Amino acid sequence: MDLLVLGWSPLAVKLVPALWFASENQSEITVLSQVNHVFVVKHNKQFNSDSQRLALSLQVEFSVYGAVV
């Protein structure tokens, strides 16, 4: 599962790492900024379940910024 972020904002910068921890099955996240820079971040499975639960709660707020999961 990949996450494509349309647009760029300070909130997106803060939430993308949190969303990245949401799924242990997620292999990578691609973030596309308004100037078409692409950032690929590899998933690290060493984060604990508390971070994963926090990330899932942040997904709802993040969706208003144009995230496509």
mmCIF file as Biopython writes it, N, C-alpha, C and O atoms, coordinates in Angstrom:
data_model
#
loop_
_atom_site.group_PDB
_atom_site.id
_atom_site.type_symbol
_atom_site.label_atom_id
_atom_site.label_alt_id
_atom_site.label_comp_id
_atom_site.label_asym_id
_atom_site.label_entity_id
_atom_site.label_seq_id
_atom_site.pdbx_PDB_ins_code
_atom_site.Cartn_x
_atom_site.Cartn_y
_atom_site.Cartn_z
_atom_site.occupancy
_atom_site.B_iso_or_equiv
_atom_site.auth_seq_id
_atom_site.auth_asym_id
_atom_site.pdbx_PDB_model_num
ATOM 1   N N  . MET A ? 1  ? 0.844  -1.175 0.000  1.0 0.0 1  A 1 
ATOM 2   C CA . MET A ? 1  ? 0.000  0.000  0.000  1.0 0.0 1  A 1 
ATOM 3   C C  . MET A ? 1  ? 0.888  1.236  0.000  1.0 0.0 1  A 1 
ATOM 4   O O  . MET A ? 1  ? 1.814  1.326  0.805  1.0 0.0 1  A 1 
ATOM 5   N N  . ASP A ? 2  ? 0.629  2.166  -0.867 1.0 0.0 2  A 1 
ATOM 6   C CA . ASP A ? 2  ? 1.375  3.417  -0.952 1.0 0.0 2  A 1 
ATOM 7   C C  . ASP A ? 2  ? 0.473  4.569  -0.550 1.0 0.0 2  A 1 
ATOM 8   O O  . ASP A ? 2  ? -0.753 4.473  -0.621 1.0 0.0 2  A 1 
ATOM 9   N N  . LEU A ? 3  ? 1.095  5.656  -0.128 1.0 0.0 3  A 1 
ATOM 10  C CA . LEU A ? 3  ? 0.360  6.872  0.210  1.0 0.0 3  A 1 
ATOM 11  C C  . LEU A ? 3  ? 0.865  7.981  -0.687 1.0 0.0 3  A 1 
ATOM 12  O O  . LEU A ? 3  ? 2.050  8.313  -0.659 1.0 0.0 3  A 1 
ATOM 13  N N  . LEU A ? 4  ? -0.019 8.556  -1.480 1.0 0.0 4  A 1 
ATOM 14  C CA . LEU A ? 4  ? 0.335  9.668  -2.360 1.0 0.0 4  A 1 
ATOM 15  C C  . LEU A ? 4  ? -0.282 10.928 -1.784 1.0 0.0 4  A 1 
ATOM 16  O O  . LEU A ? 4  ? -1.497 11.009 -1.604 1.0 0.0 4  A 1 
ATOM 17  N N  . VAL A ? 5  ? 0.555  11.904 -1.497 1.0 0.0 5  A 1 
ATOM 18  C CA . VAL A ? 5  ? 0.069  13.160 -0.934 1.0 0.0 5  A 1 
ATOM 19  C C  . VAL A ? 5  ? 0.029  14.202 -2.033 1.0 0.0 5  A 1 
ATOM 20  O O  . VAL A ? 5  ? 1.059  14.515 -2.629 1.0 0.0 5  A 1 
ATOM 21  N N  . LEU A ? 6  ? -1.141 14.739 -2.306 1.0 0.0 6  A 1 
ATOM 22  C CA . LEU A ? 6  ? -1.313 15.759 -3.326 1.0 0.0 6  A 1 
ATOM 23  C C  . LEU A ? 6  ? -1.229 17.117 -2.661 1.0 0.0 6  A 1 
ATOM 24  O O  . LEU A ? 6  ? -2.042 17.446 -1.797 1.0 0.0 6  A 1 
ATOM 25  N N  . GLY A ? 7  ? -0.250 17.901 -3.062 1.0 0.0 7  A 1 
ATOM 26  C CA . GLY A ? 7  ? -0.035 19.185 -2.405 1.0 0.0 7  A 1 
ATOM 27  C C  . GLY A ? 7  ? 0.994  19.042 -1.295 1.0 0.0 7  A 1 
ATOM 28  O O  . GLY A ? 7  ? 1.522  17.957 -1.053 1.0 0.0 7  A 1 
ATOM 29  N N  . TRP A ? 8  ? 1.263  20.138 -0.636 1.0 0.0 8  A 1 
ATOM 30  C CA . TRP A ? 8  ? 2.301  20.146 0.393  1.0 0.0 8  A 1 
ATOM 31  C C  . TRP A ? 8  ? 1.949  21.200 1.419  1.0 0.0 8  A 1 
ATOM 32  O O  . TRP A ? 8  ? 1.533  22.301 1.057  1.0 0.0 8  A 1 
ATOM 33  N N  . SER A ? 9  ? 2.106  20.889 2.674  1.0 0.0 9  A 1 
ATOM 34  C CA . SER A ? 9  ? 1.845  21.845 3.743  1.0 0.0 9  A 1 
ATOM 35  C C  . SER A ? 9  ? 2.657  21.437 4.957  1.0 0.0 9  A 1 
ATOM 36  O O  . SER A ? 9  ? 3.094  20.290 5.048  1.0 0.0 9  A 1 
ATOM 37  N N  . PRO A ? 10 ? 2.868  22.356 5.895  1.0 0.0 10 A 1 
ATOM 38  C CA . PRO A ? 10 ? 3.578  21.985 7.127  1.0 0.0 10 A 1 
ATOM 39  C C  . PRO A ? 10 ? 2.884  20.849 7.873  1.0 0.0 10 A 1 
ATOM 40  O O  . PRO A ? 10 ? 3.547  20.012 8.486  1.0 0.0 10 A 1 
ATOM 41  N N  . LEU A ? 11 ? 1.550  20.815 7.824  1.0 0.0 11 A 1 
ATOM 42  C CA . LEU A ? 11 ? 0.825  19.734 8.474  1.0 0.0 11 A 1 
ATOM 43  C C  . LEU A ? 11 ? 1.126  18.401 7.809  1.0 0.0 11 A 1 
ATOM 44  O O  . LEU A ? 11 ? 1.298  17.386 8.485  1.0 0.0 11 A 1 
ATOM 45  N N  . ALA A ? 12 ? 1.189  18.407 6.480  1.0 0.0 12 A 1 
ATOM 46  C CA . ALA A ? 12 ? 1.512  17.181 5.759  1.0 0.0 12 A 1 
ATOM 47  C C  . ALA A ? 12 ? 2.898  16.691 6.135  1.0 0.0 12 A 1 
ATOM 48  O O  . ALA A ? 12 ? 3.108  15.488 6.293  1.0 0.0 12 A 1 
ATOM 49  N N  . VAL A ? 13 ? 3.846  17.604 6.280  1.0 0.0 13 A 1 
ATOM 50  C CA . VAL A ? 13 ? 5.209  17.230 6.652  1.0 0.0 13 A 1 
ATOM 51  C C  . VAL A ? 13 ? 5.211  16.522 8.001  1.0 0.0 13 A 1 
ATOM 52  O O  . VAL A ? 13 ? 5.954  15.559 8.191  1.0 0.0 13 A 1 
ATOM 53  N N  . LYS A ? 14 ? 4.391  16.983 8.937  1.0 0.0 14 A 1 
ATOM 54  C CA . LYS A ? 14 ? 4.334  16.379 10.261 1.0 0.0 14 A 1 
ATOM 55  C C  . LYS A ? 14 ? 3.570  15.056 10.261 1.0 0.0 14 A 1 
ATOM 56  O O  . LYS A ? 14 ? 3.932  14.134 10.991 1.0 0.0 14 A 1 
ATOM 57  N N  . LEU A ? 15 ? 2.522  14.956 9.452  1.0 0.0 15 A 1 
ATOM 58  C CA . LEU A ? 15 ? 1.662  13.780 9.504  1.0 0.0 15 A 1 
ATOM 59  C C  . LEU A ? 15 ? 2.142  12.622 8.651  1.0 0.0 15 A 1 
ATOM 60  O O  . LEU A ? 15 ? 1.832  11.470 8.953  1.0 0.0 15 A 1 
ATOM 61  N N  . VAL A ? 16 ? 2.895  12.898 7.589  1.0 0.0 16 A 1 
ATOM 62  C CA . VAL A ? 16 ? 3.350  11.812 6.718  1.0 0.0 16 A 1 
ATOM 63  C C  . VAL A ? 16 ? 4.158  10.778 7.488  1.0 0.0 16 A 1 
ATOM 64  O O  . VAL A ? 16 ? 3.899  9.585  7.332  1.0 0.0 16 A 1 
ATOM 65  N N  . PRO A ? 17 ? 5.139  11.180 8.324  1.0 0.0 17 A 1 
ATOM 66  C CA . PRO A ? 17 ? 5.852  10.153 9.094  1.0 0.0 17 A 1 
ATOM 67  C C  . PRO A ? 17 ? 4.924  9.368  10.014 1.0 0.0 17 A 1 
ATOM 68  O O  . PRO A ? 17 ? 5.106  8.162  10.183 1.0 0.0 17 A 1 
ATOM 69  N N  . ALA A ? 18 ? 3.938  10.023 10.607 1.0 0.0 18 A 1 
ATOM 70  C CA . ALA A ? 18 ? 3.006  9.325  11.489 1.0 0.0 18 A 1 
ATOM 71  C C  . ALA A ? 18 ? 2.157  8.332  10.709 1.0 0.0 18 A 1 
ATOM 72  O O  . ALA A ? 18 ? 1.928  7.215  11.174 1.0 0.0 18 A 1 
ATOM 73  N N  . LEU A ? 19 ? 1.693  8.720  9.546  1.0 0.0 19 A 1 
ATOM 74  C CA . LEU A ? 19 ? 0.888  7.820  8.722  1.0 0.0 19 A 1 
ATOM 75  C C  . LEU A ? 19 ? 1.710  6.641  8.237  1.0 0.0 19 A 1 
ATOM 76  O O  . LEU A ? 19 ? 1.190  5.539  8.063  1.0 0.0 19 A 1 
ATOM 77  N N  . TRP A ? 20 ? 2.980  6.875  8.022  1.0 0.0 20 A 1 
ATOM 78  C CA . TRP A ? 20 ? 3.886  5.841  7.549  1.0 0.0 20 A 1 
ATOM 79  C C  . TRP A ? 20 ? 3.949  4.678  8.522  1.0 0.0 20 A 1 
ATOM 80  O O  . TRP A ? 20 ? 4.153  3.539  8.103  1.0 0.0 20 A 1 
ATOM 81  N N  . PHE A ? 21 ? 3.777  4.941  9.823  1.0 0.0 21 A 1 
ATOM 82  C CA . PHE A ? 21 ? 3.845  3.898  10.828 1.0 0.0 21 A 1 
ATOM 83  C C  . PHE A ? 21 ? 2.535  3.127  10.963 1.0 0.0 21 A 1 
ATOM 84  O O  . PHE A ? 21 ? 2.466  2.159  11.719 1.0 0.0 21 A 1 
ATOM 85  N N  . ALA A ? 22 ? 1.508  3.539  10.249 1.0 0.0 22 A 1 
ATOM 86  C CA . ALA A ? 22 ? 0.168  3.006  10.473 1.0 0.0 22 A 1 
ATOM 87  C C  . ALA A ? 22 ? 0.028  1.541  10.094 1.0 0.0 22 A 1 
ATOM 88  O O  . ALA A ? 22 ? -0.803 0.841  10.672 1.0 0.0 22 A 1 
ATOM 89  N N  . SER A ? 23 ? 0.802  1.066  9.157  1.0 0.0 23 A 1 
ATOM 90  C CA . SER A ? 23 ? 0.629  -0.299 8.684  1.0 0.0 23 A 1 
ATOM 91  C C  . SER A ? 23 ? 1.971  -0.997 8.560  1.0 0.0 23 A 1 
ATOM 92  O O  . SER A ? 23 ? 2.888  -0.473 7.928  1.0 0.0 23 A 1 
ATOM 93  N N  . GLU A ? 24 ? 2.093  -2.174 9.156  1.0 0.0 24 A 1 
ATOM 94  C CA . GLU A ? 24 ? 3.330  -2.937 9.031  1.0 0.0 24 A 1 
ATOM 95  C C  . GLU A ? 24 ? 3.451  -3.553 7.642  1.0 0.0 24 A 1 
ATOM 96  O O  . GLU A ? 24 ? 4.535  -3.991 7.259  1.0 0.0 24 A 1 
ATOM 97  N N  . ASN A ? 25 ? 2.364  -3.596 6.886  1.0 0.0 25 A 1 
ATOM 98  C CA . ASN A ? 25 ? 2.393  -4.147 5.536  1.0 0.0 25 A 1 
ATOM 99  C C  . ASN A ? 25 ? 2.794  -3.115 4.499  1.0 0.0 25 A 1 
ATOM 100 O O  . ASN A ? 25 ? 3.028  -3.453 3.339  1.0 0.0 25 A 1 
ATOM 101 N N  . GLN A ? 26 ? 2.873  -1.890 4.903  1.0 0.0 26 A 1 
ATOM 102 C CA . GLN A ? 26 ? 3.174  -0.814 3.956  1.0 0.0 26 A 1 
ATOM 103 C C  . GLN A ? 26 ? 4.651  -0.837 3.610  1.0 0.0 26 A 1 
ATOM 104 O O  . GLN A ? 26 ? 5.494  -0.851 4.507  1.0 0.0 26 A 1 
ATOM 105 N N  . SER A ? 27 ? 4.979  -0.842 2.340  1.0 0.0 27 A 1 
ATOM 106 C CA . SER A ? 27 ? 6.371  -0.952 1.925  1.0 0.0 27 A 1 
ATOM 107 C C  . SER A ? 27 ? 7.022  0.394  1.689  1.0 0.0 27 A 1 
ATOM 108 O O  . SER A ? 27 ? 8.224  0.542  1.913  1.0 0.0 27 A 1 
ATOM 109 N N  . GLU A ? 28 ? 6.271  1.366  1.249  1.0 0.0 28 A 1 
ATOM 110 C CA . GLU A ? 28 ? 6.858  2.683  1.010  1.0 0.0 28 A 1 
ATOM 111 C C  . GLU A ? 28 ? 5.778  3.751  0.943  1.0 0.0 28 A 1 
ATOM 112 O O  . GLU A ? 28 ? 4.599  3.456  0.747  1.0 0.0 28 A 1 
ATOM 113 N N  . ILE A ? 29 ? 6.200  4.977  1.106  1.0 0.0 29 A 1 
ATOM 114 C CA . ILE A ? 29 ? 5.307  6.130  0.964  1.0 0.0 29 A 1 
ATOM 115 C C  . ILE A ? 29 ? 5.915  7.049  -0.079 1.0 0.0 29 A 1 
ATOM 116 O O  . ILE A ? 29 ? 7.110  7.341  -0.029 1.0 0.0 29 A 1 
ATOM 117 N N  . THR A ? 30 ? 5.117  7.501  -1.011 1.0 0.0 30 A 1 
ATOM 118 C CA . THR A ? 30 ? 5.570  8.465  -1.991 1.0 0.0 30 A 1 
ATOM 119 C C  . THR A ? 30 ? 4.862  9.779  -1.721 1.0 0.0 30 A 1 
ATOM 120 O O  . THR A ? 30 ? 3.634  9.830  -1.655 1.0 0.0 30 A 1 
ATOM 121 N N  . VAL A ? 31 ? 5.628  10.825 -1.569 1.0 0.0 31 A 1 
ATOM 122 C CA . VAL A ? 31 ? 5.064  12.142 -1.307 1.0 0.0 31 A 1 
ATOM 123 C C  . VAL A ? 31 ? 5.371  13.036 -2.499 1.0 0.0 31 A 1 
ATOM 124 O O  . VAL A ? 31 ? 6.533  13.233 -2.853 1.0 0.0 31 A 1 
ATOM 125 N N  . LEU A ? 32 ? 4.339  13.570 -3.108 1.0 0.0 32 A 1 
ATOM 126 C CA . LEU A ? 32 ? 4.494  14.427 -4.279 1.0 0.0 32 A 1 
ATOM 127 C C  . LEU A ? 32 ? 4.171  15.854 -3.872 1.0 0.0 32 A 1 
ATOM 128 O O  . LEU A ? 32 ? 3.046  16.149 -3.471 1.0 0.0 32 A 1 
ATOM 129 N N  . SER A ? 33 ? 5.145  16.733 -3.972 1.0 0.0 33 A 1 
ATOM 130 C CA . SER A ? 33 ? 4.926  18.117 -3.570 1.0 0.0 33 A 1 
ATOM 131 C C  . SER A ? 33 ? 4.357  18.928 -4.724 1.0 0.0 33 A 1 
ATOM 132 O O  . SER A ? 33 ? 4.222  18.426 -5.840 1.0 0.0 33 A 1 
ATOM 133 N N  . GLN A ? 34 ? 4.028  20.176 -4.451 1.0 0.0 34 A 1 
ATOM 134 C CA . GLN A ? 34 ? 3.467  21.045 -5.476 1.0 0.0 34 A 1 
ATOM 135 C C  . GLN A ? 34 ? 4.470  21.346 -6.583 1.0 0.0 34 A 1 
ATOM 136 O O  . GLN A ? 34 ? 4.069  21.710 -7.688 1.0 0.0 34 A 1 
ATOM 137 N N  . VAL A ? 35 ? 5.755  21.204 -6.312 1.0 0.0 35 A 1 
ATOM 138 C CA . VAL A ? 35 ? 6.764  21.469 -7.343 1.0 0.0 35 A 1 
ATOM 139 C C  . VAL A ? 35 ? 7.265  20.164 -7.948 1.0 0.0 35 A 1 
ATOM 140 O O  . VAL A ? 35 ? 8.330  20.131 -8.564 1.0 0.0 35 A 1 
ATOM 141 N N  . ASN A ? 36 ? 6.499  19.089 -7.774 1.0 0.0 36 A 1 
ATOM 142 C CA . ASN A ? 36 ? 6.762  17.795 -8.387 1.0 0.0 36 A 1 
ATOM 143 C C  . ASN A ? 36 ? 8.049  17.136 -7.920 1.0 0.0 36 A 1 
ATOM 144 O O  . ASN A ? 36 ? 8.670  16.389 -8.676 1.0 0.0 36 A 1 
ATOM 145 N N  . HIS A ? 37 ? 8.458  17.400 -6.686 1.0 0.0 37 A 1 
ATOM 146 C CA . HIS A ? 37 ? 9.560  16.648 -6.102 1.0 0.0 37 A 1 
ATOM 147 C C  . HIS A ? 37 ? 8.970  15.392 -5.482 1.0 0.0 37 A 1 
ATOM 148 O O  . HIS A ? 37 ? 7.948  15.453 -4.798 1.0 0.0 37 A 1 
ATOM 149 N N  . VAL A ? 38 ? 9.604  14.263 -5.718 1.0 0.0 38 A 1 
ATOM 150 C CA . VAL A ? 38 ? 9.089  13.003 -5.198 1.0 0.0 38 A 1 
ATOM 151 C C  . VAL A ? 38 ? 10.036 12.497 -4.112 1.0 0.0 38 A 1 
ATOM 152 O O  . VAL A ? 38 ? 11.248 12.429 -4.316 1.0 0.0 38 A 1 
ATOM 153 N N  . PHE A ? 39 ? 9.478  12.149 -2.975 1.0 0.0 39 A 1 
ATOM 154 C CA . PHE A ? 39 ? 10.250 11.612 -1.863 1.0 0.0 39 A 1 
ATOM 155 C C  . PHE A ? 39 ? 9.726  10.208 -1.571 1.0 0.0 39 A 1 
ATOM 156 O O  . PHE A ? 39 ? 8.523  10.023 -1.383 1.0 0.0 39 A 1 
ATOM 157 N N  . VAL A ? 40 ? 10.608 9.231  -1.532 1.0 0.0 40 A 1 
ATOM 158 C CA . VAL A ? 40 ? 10.207 7.870  -1.205 1.0 0.0 40 A 1 
ATOM 159 C C  . VAL A ? 40 ? 10.843 7.505  0.128  1.0 0.0 40 A 1 
ATOM 160 O O  . VAL A ? 40 ? 12.057 7.613  0.301  1.0 0.0 40 A 1 
ATOM 161 N N  . VAL A ? 41 ? 10.017 7.075  1.057  1.0 0.0 41 A 1 
ATOM 162 C CA . VAL A ? 41 ? 10.490 6.727  2.391  1.0 0.0 41 A 1 
ATOM 163 C C  . VAL A ? 41 ? 10.205 5.254  2.622  1.0 0.0 41 A 1 
ATOM 164 O O  . VAL A ? 41 ? 9.068  4.809  2.464  1.0 0.0 41 A 1 
ATOM 165 N N  . LYS A ? 42 ? 11.217 4.499  2.993  1.0 0.0 42 A 1 
ATOM 166 C CA . LYS A ? 42 ? 11.034 3.071  3.238  1.0 0.0 42 A 1 
ATOM 167 C C  . LYS A ? 42 ? 10.428 2.845  4.619  1.0 0.0 42 A 1 
ATOM 168 O O  . LYS A ? 42 ? 10.728 3.557  5.577  1.0 0.0 42 A 1 
ATOM 169 N N  . HIS A ? 43 ? 9.580  1.849  4.690  1.0 0.0 43 A 1 
ATOM 170 C CA . HIS A ? 43 ? 8.887  1.542  5.944  1.0 0.0 43 A 1 
ATOM 171 C C  . HIS A ? 43 ? 9.849  0.856  6.918  1.0 0.0 43 A 1 
ATOM 172 O O  . HIS A ? 43 ? 10.607 -0.029 6.521  1.0 0.0 43 A 1 
ATOM 173 N N  . ASN A ? 44 ? 9.818  1.258  8.172  1.0 0.0 44 A 1 
ATOM 174 C CA . ASN A ? 44 ? 10.618 0.652  9.233  1.0 0.0 44 A 1 
ATOM 175 C C  . ASN A ? 44 ? 9.665  -0.037 10.200 1.0 0.0 44 A 1 
ATOM 176 O O  . ASN A ? 44 ? 8.846  0.628  10.836 1.0 0.0 44 A 1 
ATOM 177 N N  . LYS A ? 45 ? 9.756  -1.349 10.320 1.0 0.0 45 A 1 
ATOM 178 C CA . LYS A ? 45 ? 8.806  -2.115 11.131 1.0 0.0 45 A 1 
ATOM 179 C C  . LYS A ? 45 ? 9.138  -2.108 12.620 1.0 0.0 45 A 1 
ATOM 180 O O  . LYS A ? 45 ? 8.474  -2.801 13.391 1.0 0.0 45 A 1 
ATOM 181 N N  . GLN A ? 46 ? 10.130 -1.358 13.041 1.0 0.0 46 A 1 
ATOM 182 C CA . GLN A ? 46 ? 10.551 -1.388 14.437 1.0 0.0 46 A 1 
ATOM 183 C C  . GLN A ? 46 ? 9.760  -0.433 15.331 1.0 0.0 46 A 1 
ATOM 184 O O  . GLN A ? 46 ? 10.015 -0.383 16.534 1.0 0.0 46 A 1 
ATOM 185 N N  . PHE A ? 47 ? 8.818  0.319  14.786 1.0 0.0 47 A 1 
ATOM 186 C CA . PHE A ? 47 ? 8.047  1.239  15.613 1.0 0.0 47 A 1 
ATOM 187 C C  . PHE A ? 47 ? 6.969  0.483  16.376 1.0 0.0 47 A 1 
ATOM 188 O O  . PHE A ? 47 ? 6.404  -0.487 15.870 1.0 0.0 47 A 1 
ATOM 189 N N  . ASN A ? 48 ? 6.690  0.926  17.580 1.0 0.0 48 A 1 
ATOM 190 C CA . ASN A ? 48 ? 5.765  0.184  18.443 1.0 0.0 48 A 1 
ATOM 191 C C  . ASN A ? 48 ? 4.307  0.435  18.073 1.0 0.0 48 A 1 
ATOM 192 O O  . ASN A ? 48 ? 3.986  1.303  17.261 1.0 0.0 48 A 1 
ATOM 193 N N  . SER A ? 49 ? 3.442  -0.355 18.697 1.0 0.0 49 A 1 
ATOM 194 C CA . SER A ? 49 ? 2.015  -0.285 18.353 1.0 0.0 49 A 1 
ATOM 195 C C  . SER A ? 49 ? 1.378  1.037  18.776 1.0 0.0 49 A 1 
ATOM 196 O O  . SER A ? 49 ? 0.380  1.447  18.184 1.0 0.0 49 A 1 
ATOM 197 N N  . ASP A ? 50 ? 1.933  1.716  19.791 1.0 0.0 50 A 1 
ATOM 198 C CA . ASP A ? 50 ? 1.388  3.016  20.185 1.0 0.0 50 A 1 
ATOM 199 C C  . ASP A ? 50 ? 1.512  4.027  19.056 1.0 0.0 50 A 1 
ATOM 200 O O  . ASP A ? 50 ? 0.587  4.800  18.808 1.0 0.0 50 A 1 
ATOM 201 N N  . SER A ? 51 ? 2.644  4.027  18.373 1.0 0.0 51 A 1 
ATOM 202 C CA . SER A ? 51 ? 2.832  4.924  17.232 1.0 0.0 51 A 1 
ATOM 203 C C  . SER A ? 51 ? 1.860  4.580  16.119 1.0 0.0 51 A 1 
ATOM 204 O O  . SER A ? 51 ? 1.352  5.471  15.439 1.0 0.0 51 A 1 
ATOM 205 N N  . GLN A ? 52 ? 1.600  3.297  15.929 1.0 0.0 52 A 1 
ATOM 206 C CA . GLN A ? 52 ? 0.673  2.871  14.884 1.0 0.0 52 A 1 
ATOM 207 C C  . GLN A ? 52 ? -0.745 3.331  15.196 1.0 0.0 52 A 1 
ATOM 208 O O  . GLN A ? 52 ? -1.455 3.786  14.299 1.0 0.0 52 A 1 
ATOM 209 N N  . ARG A ? 53 ? -1.164 3.220  16.442 1.0 0.0 53 A 1 
ATOM 210 C CA . ARG A ? 53 ? -2.517 3.669  16.811 1.0 0.0 53 A 1 
ATOM 211 C C  . ARG A ? 53 ? -2.654 5.179  16.647 1.0 0.0 53 A 1 
ATOM 212 O O  . ARG A ? 53 ? -3.691 5.661  16.190 1.0 0.0 53 A 1 
ATOM 213 N N  . LEU A ? 54 ? -1.625 5.922  17.015 1.0 0.0 54 A 1 
ATOM 214 C CA . LEU A ? 54 ? -1.638 7.369  16.834 1.0 0.0 54 A 1 
ATOM 215 C C  . LEU A ? 54 ? -1.753 7.713  15.355 1.0 0.0 54 A 1 
ATOM 216 O O  . LEU A ? 54 ? -2.501 8.615  14.978 1.0 0.0 54 A 1 
ATOM 217 N N  . ALA A ? 55 ? -1.010 6.993  14.519 1.0 0.0 55 A 1 
ATOM 218 C CA . ALA A ? 55 ? -1.040 7.256  13.086 1.0 0.0 55 A 1 
ATOM 219 C C  . ALA A ? 55 ? -2.432 7.026  12.521 1.0 0.0 55 A 1 
ATOM 220 O O  . ALA A ? 55 ? -2.900 7.812  11.696 1.0 0.0 55 A 1 
ATOM 221 N N  . LEU A ? 56 ? -3.097 5.971  12.947 1.0 0.0 56 A 1 
ATOM 222 C CA . LEU A ? 56 ? -4.443 5.693  12.445 1.0 0.0 56 A 1 
ATOM 223 C C  . LEU A ? 56 ? -5.416 6.793  12.843 1.0 0.0 56 A 1 
ATOM 224 O O  . LEU A ? 56 ? -6.317 7.126  12.074 1.0 0.0 56 A 1 
ATOM 225 N N  . SER A ? 57 ? -5.249 7.358  14.030 1.0 0.0 57 A 1 
ATOM 226 C CA . SER A ? 57 ? -6.146 8.432  14.444 1.0 0.0 57 A 1 
ATOM 227 C C  . SER A ? 57 ? -5.876 9.709  13.662 1.0 0.0 57 A 1 
ATOM 228 O O  . SER A ? 57 ? -6.781 10.522 13.471 1.0 0.0 57 A 1 
ATOM 229 N N  . LEU A ? 58 ? -4.635 9.896  13.205 1.0 0.0 58 A 1 
ATOM 230 C CA . LEU A ? 58 ? -4.294 11.088 12.443 1.0 0.0 58 A 1 
ATOM 231 C C  . LEU A ? 58 ? -4.731 10.995 10.981 1.0 0.0 58 A 1 
ATOM 232 O O  . LEU A ? 58 ? -4.841 12.018 10.306 1.0 0.0 58 A 1 
ATOM 233 N N  . GLN A ? 59 ? -4.981 9.781  10.485 1.0 0.0 59 A 1 
ATOM 234 C CA . GLN A ? 59 ? -5.373 9.621  9.087  1.0 0.0 59 A 1 
ATOM 235 C C  . GLN A ? 59 ? -6.652 10.383 8.770  1.0 0.0 59 A 1 
ATOM 236 O O  . GLN A ? 59 ? -6.769 10.962 7.690  1.0 0.0 59 A 1 
ATOM 237 N N  . VAL A ? 60 ? -7.603 10.395 9.679  1.0 0.0 60 A 1 
ATOM 238 C CA . VAL A ? 60 ? -8.874 11.077 9.444  1.0 0.0 60 A 1 
ATOM 239 C C  . VAL A ? 60 ? -8.644 12.567 9.257  1.0 0.0 60 A 1 
ATOM 240 O O  . VAL A ? 60 ? -9.200 13.173 8.341  1.0 0.0 60 A 1 
ATOM 241 N N  . GLU A ? 61 ? -7.823 13.163 10.123 1.0 0.0 61 A 1 
ATOM 242 C CA . GLU A ? 61 ? -7.532 14.584 9.997  1.0 0.0 61 A 1 
ATOM 243 C C  . GLU A ? 61 ? -6.744 14.871 8.726  1.0 0.0 61 A 1 
ATOM 244 O O  . GLU A ? 61 ? -6.955 15.899 8.082  1.0 0.0 61 A 1 
ATOM 245 N N  . PHE A ? 62 ? -5.851 13.983 8.366  1.0 0.0 62 A 1 
ATOM 246 C CA . PHE A ? 62 ? -4.984 14.180 7.216  1.0 0.0 62 A 1 
ATOM 247 C C  . PHE A ? 62 ? -5.758 14.128 5.907  1.0 0.0 62 A 1 
ATOM 248 O O  . PHE A ? 62 ? -5.360 14.761 4.929  1.0 0.0 62 A 1 
ATOM 249 N N  . SER A ? 63 ? -6.863 13.379 5.873  1.0 0.0 63 A 1 
ATOM 250 C CA . SER A ? 63 ? -7.605 13.180 4.628  1.0 0.0 63 A 1 
ATOM 251 C C  . SER A ? 63 ? -8.138 14.480 4.040  1.0 0.0 63 A 1 
ATOM 252 O O  . SER A ? 63 ? -8.362 14.549 2.832  1.0 0.0 63 A 1 
ATOM 253 N N  . VAL A ? 64 ? -8.345 15.503 4.848  1.0 0.0 64 A 1 
ATOM 254 C CA . VAL A ? 64 ? -8.841 16.764 4.313  1.0 0.0 64 A 1 
ATOM 255 C C  . VAL A ? 64 ? -7.768 17.503 3.515  1.0 0.0 64 A 1 
ATOM 256 O O  . VAL A ? 64 ? -8.068 18.499 2.857  1.0 0.0 64 A 1 
ATOM 257 N N  . TYR A ? 65 ? -6.530 17.032 3.566  1.0 0.0 65 A 1 
ATOM 258 C CA . TYR A ? 65 ? -5.449 17.658 2.815  1.0 0.0 65 A 1 
ATOM 259 C C  . TYR A ? 65 ? -5.168 16.939 1.497  1.0 0.0 65 A 1 
ATOM 260 O O  . TYR A ? 65 ? -4.147 17.207 0.864  1.0 0.0 65 A 1 
ATOM 261 N N  . GLY A ? 66 ? -6.035 16.048 1.078  1.0 0.0 66 A 1 
ATOM 262 C CA . GLY A ? 66 ? -5.918 15.424 -0.234 1.0 0.0 66 A 1 
ATOM 263 C C  . GLY A ? 66 ? -5.079 14.170 -0.251 1.0 0.0 66 A 1 
ATOM 264 O O  . GLY A ? 66 ? -4.450 13.869 -1.265 1.0 0.0 66 A 1 
ATOM 265 N N  . ALA A ? 67 ? -5.052 13.435 0.829  1.0 0.0 67 A 1 
ATOM 266 C CA . ALA A ? 67 ? -4.297 12.186 0.843  1.0 0.0 67 A 1 
ATOM 267 C C  . ALA A ? 67 ? -5.116 11.100 0.168  1.0 0.0 67 A 1 
ATOM 268 O O  . ALA A ? 67 ? -6.333 11.026 0.337  1.0 0.0 67 A 1 
ATOM 269 N N  . VAL A ? 68 ? -4.437 10.260 -0.597 1.0 0.0 68 A 1 
ATOM 270 C CA . VAL A ? 68 ? -5.075 9.124  -1.243 1.0 0.0 68 A 1 
ATOM 271 C C  . VAL A ? 68 ? -4.374 7.882  -0.731 1.0 0.0 68 A 1 
ATOM 272 O O  . VAL A ? 68 ? -3.163 7.741  -0.900 1.0 0.0 68 A 1 
ATOM 273 N N  . VAL A ? 69 ? -5.124 6.970  -0.102 1.0 0.0 69 A 1 
ATOM 274 C CA . VAL A ? 69 ? -4.512 5.758  0.448  1.0 0.0 69 A 1 
ATOM 275 C C  . VAL A ? 69 ? -4.914 4.592  -0.419 1.0 0.0 69 A 1 
ATOM 276 O O  . VAL A ? 69 ? -4.516 3.458  -0.151 1.0 0.0 69 A 1 
#
